[in-house]
Amino acid sequence: MKLIQFMLPLLLVAACSGFSLSAIFFGQEADTIEAVDNAEVEVEEPAADVQAEEEESDLEADEIEEEDEEEEEEEEDDEEDEDEELETSALETEEAEALEENTEEDDEDEEEEEDEEEEEEDEEEEEEEEEALETAALESEEDNEAEEEEDEDEDEDDEEFEEDEEELETAALETEELDEEEDEDEDDEEFEEDEEELETAALETEELDEEEDEDEDDEEFEEDEEELETAALETEELDEEEELDEEEEAEDDEEFEEDEEELETAALETEELDEEEELDEEEEAEDDEEFEEDEEELETAALETEELDEEEELDEEEEAEDDEEFEEEE
C-alpha cells in the first residue's frame, strides 16, 4: 500500500507529461519488433512475386497450347484453301482464255479505229494548210489591189494638179484679154498699174500655189514612202509566212513519214505480240494438259491410298481374327 501511495503521484505526472514506462523499459524491444515486421513484409513480397511468376508461366503454357491448336487448325484450313485454289485456278485459266480471245478482238477493233482517227486528223491538217495558203494568197492579192488603188489615187492627184494649172493659165489669159480691153478704154498708166498689180497677184498666187503644192507633195511623198514601207514590211511578212508554211509542210511531211514508220513498227510489234500470244496460248494449253495429268495422278494416288487403307483395314481384321483364334486356342 505504501508503494502504491508513493507511485500514484509519479503515475499522475507521467500521464500528464506523456511519460511512459514502456518507452523506458521496452523501447529497444519495440525497435526490434518493427525491424522484424519489416523483414516479414520483405519476405512476403518476393513470395508474392514468385506466385505471380508461376501464374504467368501457367498462362504462357496455356497460350502456347492454344497457339499450337490454332496452328493445326490453320494448317487444315490451308490444305482446304489449296484444294479450293486448284479448282479456282482451273476456272481462272478457262476465264483467262475467254478474256484473251475477247481482248484480241477488242484490240483489233481499237487499232482499226485509231488508224481511221489518224487518217482523219491528217486530212484535217492538210485542209487547214490549204486554207492557210489560200488566205495568204488572198491577203497578197488584197495588198496588190491596195497598191494599185494607191497608184490610181496618185495618178488622179496628178491629173487634178494639171487641171488646176490649165485653169490658172486660162484665167491668166482671160485676165490678159480683159486687161487689153480695159487698156483700150483706159489710159496707159492705168493699164501699166493693172498689169503690175496682176503680175504681183499672179506671182503671189503662184507662190502660194507652189507652197501649197510643195506641202501637199511633201505630205503625199511621205505618205507614199510610209505606204511603200508598210507594203515592203507586209511583203516581207508574207514571205516569212510562206517560208514558215513551207517549213511546216516539210515538218508535216517528216511527221507523216515518222507516223508511217511508227505504224510499220507498230504493225511489226503487233505481229510479234500475236506470235507471243500464240506461244503463250500453246504454253497455257501445255500447262492445262500438265494440270489435267497432275489431277489424274492425284486421283490415282487418292485411289491407291484408299486401296491401301482398305488393305490395312483387312490386315487389321485378319490380325484381329488371328488374335481371337490364338486366344481361343490358348
C-alpha atoms as one frame of an Amber mdcrd trajectory, in Angstrom:
protein
   0.000   0.000   0.000   2.807   2.337   0.834   4.382   1.618  -2.528   1.113
   2.376  -4.315   0.701   5.603  -2.383   4.284   6.503  -3.273   3.805   5.657
  -7.016   0.468   7.415  -7.538   1.879  10.957  -7.866   4.552   9.678 -10.210
   1.922   7.988 -12.366  -0.131  11.203 -12.447   2.932  13.174 -13.545   3.757
  10.565 -16.175   0.198  10.611 -17.530   0.163  14.410 -17.739   3.608  14.765
 -19.315   3.308  11.897 -21.831   5.939   9.933 -19.950   5.583   6.125 -20.336
   7.419   3.344 -18.553   7.120   1.108 -21.615   9.249   3.581 -23.581  11.941
   3.255 -20.964  11.801  -0.466 -20.256  10.530  -1.748 -23.678  11.962   0.822
 -26.166  14.606  -1.465 -27.657  12.140  -4.310 -27.887   9.740  -2.081 -29.882
  12.542  -1.260 -32.347  13.340  -4.923 -32.781   9.640  -5.733 -33.292   9.356
  -3.082 -36.000  12.502  -4.453 -37.747  11.074  -7.975 -37.632   7.780  -6.789
 -39.065   9.575  -5.038 -41.919  11.632  -8.162 -42.642   8.439 -10.262 -42.748
   6.899  -7.812 -45.191  10.022  -8.003 -47.371   9.903 -11.803 -47.279   6.206
 -11.836 -48.144   6.785  -9.569 -51.187   9.217 -11.951 -53.047   6.913 -14.848
 -52.230   4.083 -12.946 -53.929   6.393 -12.249 -56.879   7.181 -15.965 -57.166
   3.478 -16.827 -57.155   2.825 -14.164 -59.838   5.640 -15.583 -61.978   4.246
 -19.105 -61.598   0.810 -17.878 -62.618   2.320 -16.078 -65.641   4.232 -19.247
 -66.661   0.997 -21.235 -66.396  -0.797 -18.658 -68.560   2.048 -18.737 -71.105
   1.857 -22.534 -71.276  -1.901 -22.321 -71.836  -1.361 -19.708 -74.536   1.285
 -21.910 -76.241  -1.132 -24.854 -76.229  -3.862 -22.642 -77.673  -1.446 -21.349
 -80.339  -0.485 -24.934 -81.271  -4.145 -25.831 -81.628  -4.740 -22.716 -83.740
  -1.718 -23.584 -85.940  -3.104 -27.080 -86.502  -6.477 -25.591 -87.430  -4.774
 -23.089 -89.747  -2.830 -25.920 -91.439  -6.085 -27.775 -92.025  -7.648 -24.565
 -93.389  -4.593 -24.038 -95.628  -4.958 -27.518 -97.066  -8.624 -26.833 -97.783
  -7.708 -23.467 -99.298  -5.095 -25.130-101.546  -7.717 -27.526-102.865 -10.073
 -24.610-103.485  -7.267 -22.668-105.151  -6.584 -25.545-107.520 -10.226 -25.593
-108.524 -10.360 -21.793-108.851  -7.093 -21.759-110.857  -8.626 -24.180-113.343
 -11.686 -21.951-113.642  -9.493 -18.860-113.901  -7.463 -20.371-116.726 -10.650
 -21.041-118.659 -11.885 -17.480-117.969  -8.471 -16.065-118.930  -8.583 -17.871
-122.258 -12.048 -16.462-122.957 -10.914 -12.981-121.897  -7.822 -13.180-124.107
  -9.963 -14.028-127.097 -12.256 -11.083-126.332  -9.290  -8.758-125.718  -7.701
  -9.755-129.036 -10.897  -8.837-130.859 -11.187  -5.566-128.899  -7.523  -4.684
-129.619  -8.022  -5.249-133.334 -11.136  -3.026-133.312  -9.299  -0.325-131.334
  -6.320  -0.401-133.725  -8.634  -0.018-136.718 -10.405   2.915-135.005  -7.040
   4.554-134.152  -5.866   4.206-137.762  -9.109   5.798-139.014  -8.767   8.656
-136.483  -5.133   9.282-137.529  -6.140   9.375-141.202  -8.942  11.849-140.404
  -6.504  14.044-138.413  -4.009  14.042-141.303  -6.780  15.030-143.743  -7.890
  17.836-141.394  -4.293  19.114-141.111  -3.918  19.102-144.913  -7.216  21.002
-145.276  -6.089  23.567-142.673  -2.785  24.044-144.501  -4.616  24.529-147.810
  -6.921  27.097-146.152  -3.902  28.921-144.692  -2.258  29.036-148.129  -5.495
  30.302-149.689  -5.822  33.028-147.016  -2.175  34.052-147.593  -2.844  34.246
-151.352  -5.961  36.331-150.751  -4.013  38.677-148.443  -1.291  39.095-151.049
  -3.950  39.836-153.692  -5.568  42.389-151.372  -2.167  44.035-150.795  -1.595
  44.212-154.547  -5.061  45.714-155.047  -4.346  48.291-152.324  -1.079  49.233
-154.060  -2.911  49.558-157.383  -5.554  51.781-155.751  -2.783  53.954-154.260
  -1.180  54.285-157.697  -4.569  55.238-159.163  -5.036  57.869-156.412  -1.604
  59.310-157.238  -2.498  59.439-160.927  -5.785  61.179-160.094  -3.920  63.730
-157.929  -1.511  64.422-160.797  -4.428  64.881-163.211  -6.163  67.270-160.782
  -2.907  69.251-160.416  -2.589  69.516-164.221  -6.241  70.612-164.495  -5.639
  73.287-161.844  -2.623  74.529-163.793  -4.692  74.655-167.008  -7.457  76.571
-165.222  -4.885  79.065-163.884  -3.475  79.500-167.356  -6.956  80.100-168.824
  -7.710  82.538-166.029  -4.469  84.347-166.752  -5.345  84.521-170.444  -8.810
  85.831-169.624  -7.323  88.434-167.320  -4.906  89.427-170.051  -7.746  89.774
-172.559  -9.727  91.828-170.069  -6.680  93.944-169.429  -6.268  94.523-173.135
  -9.896  95.528-173.483  -9.628  97.827-170.490  -6.360  99.250-171.806  -8.083
 100.241-174.992 -10.614 102.200-172.968  -8.356 103.419-170.178  -5.096 105.243
-170.140  -1.657 103.716-170.479  -0.846 104.451-166.850  -3.811 102.587-165.524
  -3.006  99.729-167.867   0.545  99.558-166.509  -0.679  99.720-162.916  -3.186
  96.996-163.613  -0.540  94.884-165.245   1.782  95.368-162.287  -0.992  94.508
-159.856  -1.931  91.490-161.931   1.673  90.406-162.104   2.106  90.781-158.361
  -1.166  88.966-157.781  -0.145  86.250-160.221   3.240  85.958-158.527   1.590
  85.804-155.120  -0.880  83.215-156.338   1.923  81.267-157.978   3.986  81.422
-154.791   1.031  80.346-152.708   0.214  77.589-155.162   3.834  76.481-155.213
   3.976  76.442-151.403   0.725  74.521-151.174   1.834  72.139-153.903   5.164
  71.649-152.173   3.446  70.971-148.845   0.964  68.638-150.479   3.705  66.947
-152.470   5.829  66.524-149.333   2.892  65.089-147.415   1.933  62.817-150.283
   5.561  61.801-150.727   5.859  60.962-147.010   2.563  59.094-147.104   3.712
  57.232-150.197   7.010  56.360-148.509   5.169  55.134-145.404   2.779  53.109
-147.559   5.689  51.654-149.500   7.478  50.784-146.247   4.334  49.147-144.872
   3.861  47.309-148.162   7.501  46.178-148.045   7.050  45.014-144.452   3.854
  43.203-145.381   5.563  41.530-148.320   8.437  40.500-146.023   5.922  39.147
-143.518   4.150  37.292-146.314   7.473  35.882-147.484   8.305  34.836-143.935
   4.860  33.288-143.553   5.333  31.418-146.819   8.735  30.203-145.612   7.171
  29.154-142.316   4.382  27.407-144.213   6.957  25.608-146.331   8.878  24.633
-143.194   5.646  23.461-141.574   4.817  21.465-144.686   8.279  19.899-144.569
   7.816  19.170-140.857   4.382  17.728-141.576   5.892  15.549-144.281   8.563
  14.407-141.846   5.924  13.767-139.192   3.850  11.880-141.744   6.881   9.744
-142.630   7.613   9.217-138.934   3.987   8.261-138.383   4.224   5.783-141.257
   7.413   4.361-139.736   5.714   4.181-136.334   2.733   2.443-137.917   5.073
  -0.043-139.574   6.888  -0.631-136.283   3.523  -0.925-134.517   2.412  -3.455
-137.126   5.621  -5.424-136.557   5.132  -5.183-132.795   1.521  -6.365-133.150
   2.741  -9.304-135.229   5.342 -10.101-132.567   2.696  -9.773-129.866   0.376
 -12.061-131.813   3.194 -14.605-132.113   3.930 -14.247-128.383   0.244 -14.657
-127.591   0.115 -17.793-129.738   3.156 -19.128-127.884   1.505 -18.183-124.572
  -1.662 -19.972-125.647   0.360 -23.042-126.571   2.145 -22.872-123.202  -1.187
 -22.465-121.436  -2.559 -25.444-123.320   0.517 -27.436-122.252   0.050 -26.196
-118.688  -3.622 -27.240-118.822  -2.601 -30.674-120.070   0.002 -30.935-117.308
  -2.594 -29.751-114.788  -5.036 -32.400-116.018  -2.287 -35.005-115.819  -1.479
 -33.850-112.266  -5.168 -34.103-111.368  -5.318 -37.620-112.842  -2.188 -38.548
-110.890  -3.723 -37.095-107.723  -6.900 -39.071-108.344  -4.902 -42.239-108.959
  -2.864 -41.517-105.818  -6.099 -40.979-103.872  -7.461 -44.286-105.198  -4.214
 -46.010-104.296  -4.324 -44.535-100.785  -7.945 -45.705-100.451  -6.933 -49.189
-101.620  -4.015 -49.194 -99.174  -6.355 -48.082 -96.367  -8.762 -50.884 -97.293
  -5.889 -53.384 -97.367  -4.692 -52.124 -93.974  -8.217 -52.500 -92.588  -8.373
 -56.031 -93.990  -4.947 -56.809 -92.480  -6.104 -55.443 -89.135  -9.278 -57.515
 -89.328  -7.233 -60.627 -90.183  -4.856 -59.876 -87.323  -7.815 -59.439 -85.007
  -9.260 -62.749 -86.204  -5.856 -64.417 -85.758  -5.607 -62.982 -82.252  -9.077
 -64.285 -81.439  -8.216 -67.731 -82.827  -4.942 -67.672 -80.869  -6.798 -66.752
 -77.704  -9.368 -69.486 -78.316  -6.563 -71.982 -78.834  -4.943 -70.860 -75.646
